[in-house]
Amino acid sequence: MKKTFWLTLTSVTVFALAALVLAALPAQAAGPKEVKIGNILPLSGPSASVGIQNQRAIELATEKINAAGGIKSLGGAKLVNIFTDSKGDPNVGVTAAEQLINTDKVSLVSGAWNSAVTLPSTQVAERYQVPYVVPVSVNDTITERGFKYTFRIAAKDSWWAQDQFKFLDEQKKLTKTTLKTIAFVYENGDWGTGMAKQWDILAKKYGYQVVLNEAYPSTASDLTPVVMKIKTKKPDVILLTSNAADAILLTNTMATMKVKAKAIIGTGGGHADPSFRKNTGKNCEYMFDVVEWETDLGRPQIPSLNAEFKKRYGYDLAGESVDAFASVYVIADAIERAKSADPKKIRDALAVTNLCVGKGKLGIDILSYDCVQFDETGQNKNAGIVLVQFQNVKGNMERVTVYPNKVARKGFKAIFPMP
């Protein structure tokens, strides 16, 4: 009798356990309801303007992806952004990366706009084996350290600088303009000094005499001494790398002091910031800027997306905010293929990314180039560059794409040399 009771009890226990296991299976199959992405951006300090633009672009892209069903391979899991303010400070950025990974338990980190912040914060992610997607930071070294968890969407410094010199060479030949002397003027952070090193290499290659190599602090309230040096040296070409406030200050001071050059070329950043045109007005006319993207590129999806962004925030998308927008689609695609929120699985999916225009991915379909594919270093090997010129179009100062010819605005060309 006791034996029969024991067998019956055992059978009940087995069936009960089986029922519990089966009940748990649907929850396991459904996967996580959300995938957390940690974003490190300069939301205060000298780079706050572009940091906020990038944040807004990321939020808009995330909203669209979630509204379209989220991560379908994870049962519709939503992307959730956690934003941290680096203040443009490398130490703050490192602390932010540690917190996002260890406290917030993010599946992936993205950031950090300032190359000086991106360099050490990617090192943190590499140590913890958490993938880090870099939408914008351009310092070459970021993808040249043998890291396996860092993936950059934007072109790197050397590519930006190379296209600035290629453009000058093309215009020199096309317009029969003599260009002999060149000046480098740049913010003294990691971004500016990195660009200056590339310029110096290319100036020698293209036969320019460097008459000024001048770094300055982005926080400067008066750049008259810098402009005096430019005016004294009278360079044919001035290359600039600036954040928003100093780009505005430099341009207006050069106009006041009547500094003339045959070409003045910015390097995105502050010159691409919407506040630049607003606060320089006619003073920026005929200046050039090198960026990865512009609103007048011939992609059919750009006008409606830009109109939506502008309606929300009062200004156009810029090249760097478009990189941030596209990065969310790259991240979502990797998570979709990984079918997991596990950092290592997402890393492996990122490594074989092959996202091309025309496949229904809005963030990719608006880019100036055709595909996002990462090489063995984690660098997007297809990232492209365009040059724009500030031109007065029917009474409005606009950024007009003038180079390369295949993406130049129809009916427009570079006004070179600057009048």
C-alpha positions as CSV (number, residue, x, y, z in Angstrom):
1,M,0.0,0.0,0.0
2,K,2.8,2.4,0.9
3,K,4.5,1.5,-2.4
4,T,1.5,2.3,-4.5
5,F,1.1,5.6,-2.7
6,W,4.7,6.4,-3.3
7,L,4.5,5.6,-7.0
8,T,1.3,7.7,-7.3
9,L,3.0,10.6,-5.5
10,T,6.1,10.3,-7.7
11,S,4.0,10.3,-10.9
12,V,2.1,13.4,-9.7
13,T,5.4,15.1,-9.0
14,V,6.8,14.3,-12.4
15,F,3.7,15.5,-14.2
16,A,3.8,18.7,-12.1
17,L,7.4,19.3,-12.9
18,A,6.8,18.6,-16.6
19,A,3.9,21.1,-16.6
20,L,6.1,23.8,-15.0
21,V,8.8,23.2,-17.7
22,L,6.2,23.4,-20.5
23,A,4.7,26.5,-19.0
24,A,8.1,28.2,-19.0
25,L,8.9,27.4,-22.6
26,P,6.7,30.1,-24.3
27,A,8.4,32.8,-22.2
28,Q,11.8,31.6,-23.1
29,A,10.9,31.5,-26.8
30,A,9.6,35.0,-26.7
31,G,13.0,36.4,-25.6
32,P,13.5,39.8,-24.0
33,K,10.9,42.5,-24.3
34,E,13.5,45.1,-24.8
35,V,17.1,45.5,-25.9
36,K,19.0,48.3,-24.1
37,I,21.5,50.5,-26.0
38,G,23.8,52.8,-24.1
39,N,24.6,56.1,-25.8
40,I,27.5,58.4,-24.8
41,L,27.1,61.9,-26.2
42,P,28.3,65.5,-25.3
43,L,24.9,66.9,-24.1
44,S,26.6,69.8,-22.3
45,G,29.9,71.6,-22.9
46,P,31.4,72.9,-26.1
47,S,30.1,70.1,-28.3
48,A,26.6,70.0,-26.8
49,S,24.8,71.3,-29.9
50,V,25.9,68.4,-32.1
51,G,25.5,66.0,-29.3
52,I,21.8,67.0,-28.9
53,Q,21.3,66.8,-32.7
54,N,22.7,63.2,-32.6
55,Q,20.5,62.3,-29.7
56,R,17.4,63.5,-31.5
57,A,18.3,61.6,-34.6
58,I,18.8,58.4,-32.6
59,E,15.5,58.9,-30.9
60,L,13.6,59.4,-34.2
61,A,15.2,56.3,-35.8
62,T,14.4,54.2,-32.7
63,E,10.9,55.4,-32.7
64,K,10.5,54.4,-36.4
65,I,12.1,51.0,-35.9
66,N,9.9,50.2,-32.8
67,A,6.8,51.4,-34.5
68,A,7.5,49.0,-37.4
69,G,7.5,46.0,-35.1
70,G,10.8,46.3,-33.2
71,I,13.2,43.3,-33.4
72,K,11.0,40.6,-35.0
73,S,13.4,37.7,-34.3
74,L,12.9,38.5,-30.6
75,G,9.1,38.6,-30.8
76,G,8.9,42.3,-31.4
77,A,11.4,43.4,-28.6
78,K,11.8,47.2,-28.5
79,L,15.0,49.1,-28.6
80,V,15.5,51.2,-25.5
81,N,18.1,54.0,-25.4
82,I,19.9,55.1,-22.3
83,F,21.7,58.4,-22.8
84,T,24.6,59.6,-20.8
85,D,26.3,63.0,-21.0
86,S,30.1,62.9,-21.5
87,K,30.4,66.7,-21.4
88,G,33.1,66.1,-24.0
89,D,35.4,64.9,-21.2
90,P,37.3,61.6,-21.8
91,N,37.2,60.7,-18.0
92,V,33.5,61.3,-17.8
93,G,33.1,59.1,-21.0
94,V,35.0,56.2,-19.4
95,T,32.9,56.4,-16.3
96,A,29.7,56.5,-18.5
97,A,30.8,53.3,-20.4
98,E,31.5,51.5,-17.1
99,Q,28.1,52.4,-15.8
100,L,26.2,51.5,-18.9
101,I,27.9,48.1,-19.1
102,N,28.0,47.1,-15.4
103,T,25.0,48.9,-13.9
104,D,22.5,49.4,-16.8
105,K,23.5,46.0,-18.4
106,V,23.2,47.4,-22.0
107,S,23.7,45.0,-24.9
108,L,25.6,47.5,-26.9
109,V,27.2,51.0,-26.5
110,S,27.2,53.8,-29.1
111,G,29.0,57.1,-29.2
112,A,30.7,59.3,-28.4
113,W,31.0,62.1,-31.1
114,N,34.2,63.5,-29.5
115,S,37.1,61.3,-30.7
116,A,38.9,62.0,-27.4
117,V,36.0,60.4,-25.6
118,T,35.4,57.6,-28.1
119,L,39.1,56.4,-27.9
120,P,39.1,55.5,-24.1
121,S,35.4,54.5,-23.9
122,T,35.8,51.9,-26.7
123,Q,38.7,50.5,-24.8
124,V,36.3,49.9,-21.9
125,A,33.8,48.1,-24.1
126,E,36.6,46.0,-25.6
127,R,37.7,44.9,-22.2
128,Y,34.2,43.8,-21.2
129,Q,33.5,42.3,-24.7
130,V,30.5,44.6,-25.4
131,P,30.1,45.9,-29.0
132,Y,30.5,49.6,-29.5
133,V,29.1,51.3,-32.6
134,V,30.8,54.6,-33.5
135,P,28.4,56.7,-35.7
136,V,30.7,59.8,-36.1
137,S,34.1,60.1,-34.3
138,V,36.7,60.3,-37.0
139,N,40.1,59.8,-35.4
140,D,41.9,57.1,-37.5
141,T,43.3,55.4,-34.4
142,I,39.8,54.4,-33.2
143,T,39.7,51.4,-35.6
144,E,43.5,50.8,-35.8
145,R,44.1,49.2,-32.4
146,G,43.1,45.6,-33.3
147,F,39.8,45.8,-31.4
148,K,37.2,43.2,-32.2
149,Y,34.2,45.0,-30.6
150,T,34.5,48.5,-32.2
151,F,32.6,49.3,-35.4
152,R,32.7,52.8,-37.1
153,I,30.1,54.0,-39.6
154,A,31.7,57.3,-40.5
155,A,34.7,57.9,-42.7
156,K,37.9,58.5,-40.7
157,D,40.2,61.6,-40.5
158,S,42.5,60.6,-43.3
159,W,39.6,60.1,-45.7
160,W,38.1,63.5,-44.9
161,A,41.5,65.2,-45.3
162,Q,42.2,63.3,-48.5
163,D,39.0,64.5,-50.1
164,Q,39.7,68.1,-49.1
165,F,43.0,68.0,-51.0
166,K,41.5,66.1,-53.9
167,F,38.8,68.8,-54.3
168,L,41.4,71.5,-54.2
169,D,43.5,69.7,-56.8
170,E,40.5,69.3,-59.1
171,Q,39.5,72.9,-58.8
172,K,43.0,74.2,-59.3
173,K,43.2,72.4,-62.6
174,L,39.7,73.1,-63.7
175,T,39.9,76.9,-63.0
176,K,43.6,77.3,-63.6
177,T,44.0,78.8,-60.2
178,T,47.4,78.9,-58.5
179,L,47.4,77.5,-55.0
180,K,50.8,77.5,-53.2
181,T,50.3,78.3,-49.5
182,I,48.1,76.8,-46.9
183,A,47.1,77.4,-43.3
184,F,45.8,74.9,-40.7
185,V,43.6,76.4,-38.0
186,Y,41.9,73.9,-35.6
187,E,40.5,73.3,-32.1
188,N,43.2,71.8,-29.9
189,G,41.3,68.7,-28.9
190,D,41.9,65.2,-30.2
191,W,39.8,65.8,-33.3
192,G,41.5,69.0,-34.4
193,T,45.0,67.8,-33.8
194,G,44.3,64.5,-35.6
195,M,43.1,66.4,-38.6
196,A,46.1,68.7,-38.6
197,K,48.5,65.7,-38.7
198,Q,46.7,64.4,-41.8
199,W,46.7,67.8,-43.4
200,D,50.5,68.1,-42.9
201,I,51.1,64.8,-44.6
202,L,48.9,65.7,-47.6
203,A,50.2,69.2,-47.9
204,K,53.7,67.8,-48.6
205,K,52.2,65.3,-51.0
206,Y,50.4,68.0,-53.0
207,G,53.2,70.5,-52.9
208,Y,51.8,73.2,-50.5
209,Q,53.9,75.4,-48.3
210,V,52.4,75.4,-44.8
211,V,52.5,79.0,-43.6
212,L,50.5,78.5,-40.4
213,N,49.7,75.6,-38.2
214,E,47.6,77.0,-35.4
215,A,45.7,75.2,-32.6
216,Y,43.3,77.1,-30.3
217,P,40.9,76.2,-27.4
218,S,37.3,75.7,-28.4
219,T,36.2,77.5,-25.3
220,A,38.0,80.8,-26.4
221,S,35.9,83.9,-26.2
222,D,38.2,85.9,-28.5
223,L,40.0,84.5,-31.5
224,T,41.4,87.8,-32.7
225,P,45.0,86.8,-32.2
226,V,44.5,83.7,-34.3
227,V,42.8,85.7,-37.1
228,M,45.6,88.2,-37.0
229,K,48.1,85.4,-37.7
230,I,46.0,84.2,-40.6
231,K,45.8,87.7,-42.0
232,T,49.5,88.2,-41.7
233,K,50.4,85.0,-43.5
234,K,47.9,85.5,-46.4
235,P,47.5,81.8,-47.2
236,D,45.8,80.8,-50.5
237,V,43.9,78.0,-48.6
238,I,42.6,77.9,-45.0
239,L,41.6,74.5,-43.6
240,L,39.5,74.6,-40.4
241,T,38.4,72.1,-37.8
242,S,36.0,73.7,-35.3
243,N,33.1,73.2,-33.0
244,A,30.0,75.4,-33.4
245,A,30.8,78.3,-31.1
246,D,34.4,78.7,-32.3
247,A,33.5,78.2,-36.0
248,I,31.0,81.1,-35.7
249,L,33.5,83.3,-33.8
250,L,36.3,82.6,-36.3
251,T,34.2,83.2,-39.4
252,N,32.8,86.5,-38.1
253,T,36.1,87.7,-36.9
254,M,37.7,86.9,-40.3
255,A,35.0,88.8,-42.0
256,T,35.4,91.8,-39.7
257,M,39.2,91.8,-40.3
258,K,38.7,91.3,-44.0
259,V,40.7,88.1,-44.3
260,K,40.7,86.8,-47.8
261,A,41.7,83.4,-49.3
262,K,41.1,81.5,-52.5
263,A,39.5,78.7,-50.5
264,I,38.3,78.2,-46.9
265,I,37.3,74.7,-46.1
266,G,35.7,73.4,-42.9
267,T,35.6,69.8,-41.7
268,G,32.0,69.2,-40.6
269,G,31.5,69.6,-36.9
270,G,30.7,73.3,-36.1
271,H,30.5,74.3,-39.8
272,A,27.8,71.7,-40.4
273,D,25.9,72.8,-37.3
274,P,22.6,74.6,-38.2
275,S,23.6,77.4,-35.8
276,F,26.6,78.2,-38.0
277,R,24.6,79.6,-40.9
278,K,22.2,81.3,-38.6
279,N,24.9,83.2,-36.7
280,T,27.3,84.0,-39.5
281,G,24.8,85.1,-42.3
282,K,26.6,86.5,-45.3
283,N,30.0,86.0,-43.6
284,C,30.0,82.3,-44.5
285,E,29.2,82.8,-48.2
286,Y,31.5,80.9,-50.5
287,M,33.1,78.9,-47.7
288,F,33.3,75.1,-48.2
289,D,32.6,72.3,-45.8
290,V,33.4,68.6,-46.0
291,V,30.7,66.2,-44.7
292,E,29.3,62.8,-45.4
293,W,25.8,63.9,-46.3
294,E,23.6,66.9,-47.3
295,T,19.9,67.5,-47.7
296,D,20.2,68.1,-51.5
297,L,21.6,64.6,-52.3
298,G,19.5,62.7,-54.8
299,R,18.0,60.1,-52.5
300,P,14.1,60.1,-52.8
301,Q,13.6,59.4,-49.1
302,I,15.6,62.4,-47.9
303,P,13.0,65.2,-48.4
304,S,10.2,63.7,-46.3
305,L,12.5,62.5,-43.5
306,N,14.2,65.9,-43.4
307,A,10.9,67.7,-43.3
308,E,9.7,65.5,-40.4
309,F,12.9,66.2,-38.5
310,K,12.8,69.9,-39.2
311,K,9.1,70.1,-38.2
312,R,10.0,68.6,-34.8
313,Y,13.2,70.4,-34.1
314,G,13.3,73.5,-36.3
315,Y,16.4,72.7,-38.3
316,D,17.6,70.3,-41.0
317,L,19.4,67.0,-40.5
318,A,23.1,67.3,-40.8
319,G,25.7,64.8,-42.0
320,E,26.7,63.7,-38.5
321,S,23.1,63.4,-37.2
322,V,22.4,61.3,-40.3
323,D,25.2,59.0,-39.3
324,A,23.6,58.7,-35.9
325,F,20.2,58.0,-37.5
326,A,21.7,55.3,-39.7
327,S,23.6,53.7,-36.8
328,V,20.3,52.7,-35.2
329,Y,19.3,50.8,-38.3
330,V,22.7,49.1,-38.4
331,I,22.4,48.1,-34.7
332,A,18.8,46.9,-35.2
333,D,19.8,44.8,-38.2
334,A,22.6,43.2,-36.2
335,I,20.3,42.4,-33.3
336,E,17.7,41.0,-35.7
337,R,20.3,38.6,-37.2
338,A,21.8,37.7,-33.9
339,K,18.3,36.8,-32.6
340,S,19.7,37.7,-29.2
341,A,20.4,40.5,-26.8
342,D,23.7,38.9,-25.9
343,P,26.6,41.3,-26.6
344,K,28.9,38.6,-28.1
345,K,26.3,37.4,-30.6
346,I,25.5,41.0,-31.6
347,R,29.2,41.6,-32.1
348,D,29.4,38.6,-34.5
349,A,26.4,39.8,-36.4
350,L,27.9,43.4,-36.7
351,A,31.1,41.9,-38.2
352,V,29.3,40.5,-41.2
353,T,26.9,43.5,-41.8
354,N,26.0,44.1,-45.4
355,L,23.3,46.8,-45.5
356,C,22.8,48.4,-48.9
357,V,20.6,51.1,-50.4
358,G,17.2,49.9,-51.8
359,K,16.5,47.2,-49.2
360,G,13.9,49.1,-47.4
361,K,16.1,50.3,-44.5
362,L,15.3,54.0,-44.2
363,G,18.5,54.8,-42.3
364,I,20.6,53.3,-45.1
365,D,18.5,54.5,-48.0
366,I,19.3,58.1,-47.2
367,L,23.1,57.8,-47.1
368,S,25.4,59.4,-49.7
369,Y,27.1,56.0,-50.4
370,D,25.6,52.6,-51.2
371,C,26.4,50.1,-48.5
372,V,27.5,49.7,-44.9
373,Q,30.1,46.9,-44.6
374,F,32.8,46.7,-42.0
375,D,36.3,45.6,-42.8
376,E,38.5,43.5,-40.5
377,T,39.3,46.6,-38.4
378,G,35.7,47.5,-37.8
379,Q,35.8,50.5,-40.3
380,N,32.9,50.9,-42.7
381,K,34.8,50.6,-45.9
382,N,32.1,52.4,-48.0
383,A,31.8,55.6,-46.0
384,G,31.8,58.5,-48.5
385,I,32.5,62.2,-48.4
386,V,30.9,65.2,-50.1
387,L,31.8,68.9,-50.2
388,V,29.3,71.6,-49.9
389,Q,29.6,75.4,-50.5
390,F,27.6,78.1,-48.7
391,Q,25.8,79.8,-51.5
392,N,23.1,82.5,-51.6
393,V,20.2,80.7,-53.3
394,K,17.2,83.1,-54.0
395,G,18.0,85.1,-50.9
396,N,18.7,82.2,-48.6
397,M,22.1,81.0,-47.5
398,E,22.2,77.3,-48.4
399,R,24.6,74.4,-48.2
400,V,25.0,73.3,-51.8
401,T,26.6,70.0,-52.7
402,V,29.3,70.7,-55.3
403,Y,31.6,67.6,-55.1
404,P,31.9,64.9,-56.3
405,N,30.0,65.6,-59.5
406,K,27.9,62.5,-59.3
407,V,26.1,63.8,-56.2
408,A,26.3,67.6,-56.9
409,R,23.1,69.5,-56.8
410,K,21.6,69.8,-60.2
411,G,22.3,73.1,-61.9
412,F,25.0,74.2,-59.4
413,K,28.8,74.1,-59.3
414,A,31.6,75.3,-57.1
415,I,32.3,79.0,-57.1
416,F,36.1,78.8,-57.1
417,P,38.2,80.6,-56.2
418,M,36.2,82.5,-53.5
419,P,35.4,86.0,-54.8
